[in-house]
């Protein structure tokens, strides 16, 4: 019984030692084998590999893939015209020299990202201080990113990395400047609106005055034409009357008397106090103008 138990324990120990010497390297990883802080070898090929059991040798894995360094908060920088802006950037990089990368940071990923962030921030500060806000935001944004990538590439190589891309996600004013810019934009828009209103009012008055002038001219011309036509008509009527009445003067007198009677006795209540033998009542006495019958 004791012998069997001993054999079982020895078997378990041997199995444990065997598994502690085996490790698998994924195709997305580097494996760094080190002993007592000294790097023994770097494995980049995927597969099953062997090492000495701990504490003689240990293995640290590093990512082969493209990594992203994205700061959680935007950093503040000062432009060439001494204005504060907030810049939010991210970096794409990868590990190209696992041995140098491990030695530089002792395998601590947090220290590596902090160092990379410091390099990027220094390059951003150097480039932004040489440019205005307009150039950083739109005019030379591409040049800024290219310059930063060039500057940080050499420093990244010294720590075993390679910078693939640097992008400015957001460039904005700080809150105080945002408020002043907003107020300035608001004032500018109000000024433009007032100018447009003034111009519109002036054009409106001009159009209205021109329309009134045209209306007056049209009415005057119409009145002139109407009076001219009316005058021609009256002249023709007078001529016709004259020709017609000239043929029989007595009939003309009779017709004018009838017109006078019609004008004088328009209503039943009209009353004239005259001598019946006056000339006015001549044709009341008969068609031949005789005396009125009593």
C-alpha positions as CSV (number, residue, x, y, z in Angstrom):
1,X,0.0,0.0,0.0
2,X,2.8,2.4,0.9
3,X,4.7,1.5,-2.2
4,X,1.7,2.1,-4.4
5,X,1.1,5.5,-2.8
6,X,4.7,6.5,-3.3
7,X,4.6,5.5,-6.9
8,X,1.4,7.6,-7.4
9,X,3.0,10.7,-5.8
10,X,6.1,10.3,-7.9
11,X,3.9,10.0,-11.0
12,X,2.0,13.1,-10.2
13,X,5.2,15.0,-9.6
14,X,6.7,13.8,-12.8
15,X,3.5,14.8,-14.7
16,X,3.6,18.2,-13.1
17,X,7.2,18.7,-14.1
18,X,6.4,17.6,-17.6
19,X,3.5,20.0,-18.0
20,X,5.6,22.8,-16.5
21,X,8.2,22.4,-19.2
22,X,5.7,22.6,-22.1
23,X,4.0,25.7,-23.4
24,X,2.1,26.6,-26.5
25,X,2.8,29.7,-28.6
26,X,-0.2,31.2,-30.4
27,X,0.2,32.6,-33.9
28,X,-0.9,36.0,-32.5
29,X,1.9,36.1,-29.8
30,X,5.6,36.3,-29.1
31,X,7.0,34.1,-26.4
32,X,10.0,35.3,-24.4
33,X,11.8,32.7,-22.3
34,X,13.8,34.2,-19.5
35,X,15.6,33.0,-16.3
36,X,16.4,35.2,-13.3
37,X,15.4,38.4,-15.3
38,X,17.7,37.5,-18.3
39,X,16.2,36.8,-21.7
40,X,17.3,33.4,-23.0
41,X,15.3,33.3,-26.2
42,X,12.4,34.8,-28.2
43,X,10.0,32.5,-30.0
44,X,7.9,33.9,-32.8
45,X,6.8,30.7,-34.5
46,X,3.5,29.2,-33.2
47,X,3.5,25.6,-31.8
48,X,4.4,23.5,-28.9
49,X,7.8,24.4,-27.2
50,X,9.8,23.3,-24.2
51,X,11.6,25.1,-21.4
52,X,13.0,24.3,-18.0
53,X,10.5,24.1,-15.2
54,X,10.1,27.1,-12.8
55,X,11.9,28.7,-11.2
56,X,14.7,28.0,-13.7
57,X,12.9,29.5,-16.6
58,X,9.6,31.4,-17.1
59,X,7.7,32.5,-20.2
60,X,6.1,35.9,-21.0
61,X,3.8,36.4,-23.9
62,X,3.6,39.6,-26.0
63,X,1.0,40.5,-28.6
64,X,2.0,40.3,-32.2
65,X,-1.1,42.1,-33.5
66,X,-1.6,45.8,-34.2
67,X,-2.2,47.5,-30.8
68,X,-4.1,50.7,-30.1
69,X,-3.2,53.4,-27.7
70,X,-6.2,55.6,-27.0
71,X,-6.1,58.2,-24.2
72,X,-9.4,58.3,-22.2
73,X,-9.3,62.1,-22.0
74,X,-8.2,64.9,-24.3
75,X,-4.9,66.7,-23.6
76,X,-4.5,70.5,-23.5
77,X,-2.1,72.2,-25.8
78,X,-1.2,75.8,-26.7
79,X,-1.2,77.0,-30.3
80,X,1.1,79.5,-32.0
81,X,-1.4,82.3,-31.2
82,X,-1.4,81.3,-27.5
83,X,-4.8,79.7,-27.5
84,X,-5.7,76.6,-25.5
85,X,-7.1,73.7,-27.4
86,X,-8.1,70.1,-26.5
87,X,-6.7,67.3,-28.6
88,X,-7.9,63.7,-28.5
89,X,-5.6,61.4,-30.4
90,X,-5.0,57.6,-30.8
91,X,-2.0,55.6,-32.0
92,X,-1.7,52.3,-33.9
93,X,1.5,50.5,-33.2
94,X,2.9,47.0,-32.9
95,X,5.9,45.2,-31.3
96,X,8.7,44.6,-33.8
97,X,11.6,43.7,-31.3
98,X,10.1,41.6,-28.5
99,X,13.5,41.3,-26.7
100,X,14.1,45.1,-26.7
101,X,10.5,45.8,-25.8
102,X,10.7,43.4,-22.8
103,X,14.0,44.7,-21.5
104,X,12.7,48.3,-21.9
105,X,9.6,47.8,-19.8
106,X,10.3,44.5,-17.9
107,X,7.2,43.0,-19.6
108,X,4.9,45.6,-18.0
109,X,2.3,46.6,-20.6
110,X,1.1,49.5,-18.6
111,X,4.6,51.0,-18.5
112,X,4.9,50.5,-22.2
113,X,1.7,52.4,-22.9
114,X,2.6,55.2,-20.6
115,X,5.9,55.6,-22.3
116,X,4.3,55.6,-25.7
117,X,1.7,58.2,-24.5
118,X,4.5,60.5,-23.3
119,X,6.3,60.2,-26.7
120,X,3.1,61.1,-28.6
121,X,2.2,64.0,-26.2
122,X,5.7,65.5,-26.7
123,X,5.4,65.2,-30.4
124,X,1.9,66.7,-30.4
125,X,3.1,69.6,-28.3
126,X,6.0,70.4,-30.6
127,X,3.9,70.4,-33.7
128,X,0.9,72.3,-32.3
129,X,2.9,75.1,-30.8
130,X,4.2,75.9,-34.3
131,X,0.7,76.2,-35.8
132,X,-2.5,78.2,-35.4
133,X,-5.8,76.8,-34.4
134,X,-7.1,77.0,-38.0
135,X,-4.2,75.0,-39.3
136,X,-4.5,72.3,-36.6
137,X,-8.2,71.9,-37.0
138,X,-8.5,71.9,-40.8
139,X,-5.8,73.6,-42.8
140,X,-2.7,71.4,-42.0
141,X,-4.3,68.6,-40.0
142,X,-2.9,65.9,-42.3
143,X,0.6,67.5,-42.1
144,X,0.4,67.5,-38.3
145,X,-0.4,63.8,-38.2
146,X,2.4,62.9,-40.7
147,X,5.0,65.0,-38.7
148,X,4.0,63.4,-35.4
149,X,4.2,59.9,-36.9
150,X,7.7,60.7,-38.3
151,X,8.9,62.1,-35.0
152,X,7.7,59.2,-32.8
153,X,8.8,56.4,-35.2
154,X,12.5,56.8,-34.3
155,X,11.7,56.9,-30.6
156,X,9.4,53.9,-30.9
157,X,12.1,51.9,-32.6
158,X,14.4,52.5,-29.5
159,X,11.9,50.6,-27.3
160,X,11.2,47.8,-29.8
161,X,8.0,49.2,-31.3
162,X,6.8,50.5,-34.7
163,X,4.3,53.4,-35.1
164,X,1.8,52.6,-37.9
165,X,-0.5,55.5,-37.7
166,X,-1.3,58.6,-35.6
167,X,-4.8,60.2,-35.8
168,X,-6.4,63.2,-34.3
169,X,-9.9,62.2,-33.4
170,X,-11.0,65.6,-32.0
171,X,-9.6,69.1,-31.8
172,X,-11.7,71.5,-29.9
173,X,-11.4,74.7,-27.9
174,X,-11.5,74.6,-24.1
175,X,-14.8,75.5,-22.5
176,X,-14.0,79.2,-21.9
177,X,-12.8,79.7,-25.5
178,X,-15.8,77.8,-26.8
179,X,-18.1,80.3,-25.1
180,X,-16.3,83.3,-26.4
181,X,-16.2,81.8,-29.9
182,X,-19.9,81.1,-29.7
183,X,-20.7,84.6,-28.6
184,X,-18.5,86.0,-31.4
185,X,-20.2,83.8,-34.0
186,X,-23.6,84.8,-32.6
187,X,-22.7,88.5,-32.9
188,X,-21.4,88.0,-36.4
189,X,-24.5,86.2,-37.5
190,X,-26.7,89.0,-35.8
191,X,-24.7,91.6,-37.7
192,X,-25.2,89.8,-41.0
193,X,-28.9,89.4,-40.3
194,X,-29.3,93.1,-39.5
195,X,-27.5,94.0,-42.7
196,X,-29.7,91.7,-44.7
197,X,-32.8,93.1,-43.1
198,X,-31.7,96.7,-43.8
199,X,-30.9,95.9,-47.4
200,X,-34.3,94.1,-47.7
201,X,-36.1,97.1,-46.2
202,X,-34.3,99.5,-48.5
203,X,-35.1,97.3,-51.5
204,X,-38.7,97.0,-50.4
205,X,-39.1,100.8,-50.1
206,X,-37.5,101.2,-53.5
207,X,-39.9,98.7,-55.1
208,X,-42.9,100.2,-53.3
209,X,-42.0,103.8,-54.4
210,X,-41.4,102.6,-57.9
211,X,-44.8,100.8,-57.9
212,X,-46.5,103.9,-56.5
213,X,-44.9,106.1,-59.2
214,X,-46.0,103.7,-61.9
215,X,-49.5,103.6,-60.4
216,X,-49.7,107.5,-60.4
217,X,-48.3,107.6,-64.0
218,X,-50.8,105.0,-65.2
219,X,-53.8,106.7,-63.5
220,X,-52.7,110.1,-64.8
221,X,-52.3,108.8,-68.3
222,X,-55.7,106.9,-68.1
223,X,-57.4,110.1,-66.8
224,X,-55.8,112.1,-69.6
225,X,-56.9,109.6,-72.2
226,X,-60.4,109.4,-70.7
227,X,-60.7,113.2,-70.7
228,X,-59.5,113.3,-74.2
229,X,-62.0,110.7,-75.3
230,X,-64.7,112.4,-73.4
231,X,-63.8,115.8,-74.9
232,X,-63.9,114.2,-78.4
233,X,-67.2,112.7,-77.6
234,X,-68.7,115.9,-76.3
235,X,-67.4,117.7,-79.3
236,X,-68.9,115.2,-81.7
237,X,-72.1,115.3,-79.7
238,X,-72.2,119.1,-79.8
239,X,-71.5,119.0,-83.5
240,X,-74.3,116.5,-84.1
241,X,-76.7,118.5,-81.9
242,X,-75.8,121.7,-83.7
243,X,-76.3,120.1,-87.1
244,X,-79.6,118.5,-86.1
245,X,-80.9,121.6,-84.3
246,X,-79.7,123.9,-87.0
247,X,-82.1,122.3,-89.4
248,X,-85.1,123.3,-87.2
249,X,-84.4,126.1,-84.6
250,X,-87.9,126.0,-83.2
251,X,-87.6,122.3,-82.4
252,X,-84.3,123.0,-80.7
253,X,-86.0,125.6,-78.4
254,X,-88.8,123.1,-77.7
255,X,-86.3,120.4,-76.8
256,X,-84.3,122.7,-74.6
257,X,-87.4,123.7,-72.8
258,X,-88.3,120.0,-72.2
259,X,-84.8,119.5,-70.8
260,X,-85.4,122.5,-68.5
261,X,-88.8,121.1,-67.3
262,X,-87.3,117.7,-66.6
263,X,-84.5,119.2,-64.5
264,X,-86.9,121.5,-62.6
265,X,-89.6,119.0,-61.9
266,X,-87.7,115.9,-60.9
267,X,-89.8,115.3,-57.8
268,X,-93.5,115.7,-57.0
269,X,-92.6,118.0,-54.1
270,X,-90.7,120.4,-56.4
271,X,-92.4,123.8,-56.3
272,X,-91.8,127.0,-58.5
273,X,-93.4,130.3,-57.7
274,X,-93.5,132.0,-61.1
275,X,-95.9,134.0,-63.2
276,X,-97.7,131.5,-65.6
277,X,-97.2,133.9,-68.5
278,X,-93.5,133.9,-68.2
279,X,-91.3,132.7,-71.1
280,X,-90.4,129.6,-69.0
281,X,-93.9,128.2,-69.3
282,X,-94.2,129.1,-73.0
283,X,-94.7,125.5,-74.2
284,X,-97.1,124.7,-71.3
285,X,-99.5,127.0,-73.1
286,X,-99.5,124.9,-76.2
287,X,-97.2,123.5,-78.9
288,X,-97.3,126.9,-80.6
289,X,-96.5,128.8,-77.4
290,X,-100.0,130.3,-76.9
291,X,-101.6,131.6,-73.6
292,X,-102.2,129.2,-70.7
293,X,-105.7,128.1,-70.2
294,X,-107.2,129.1,-66.8
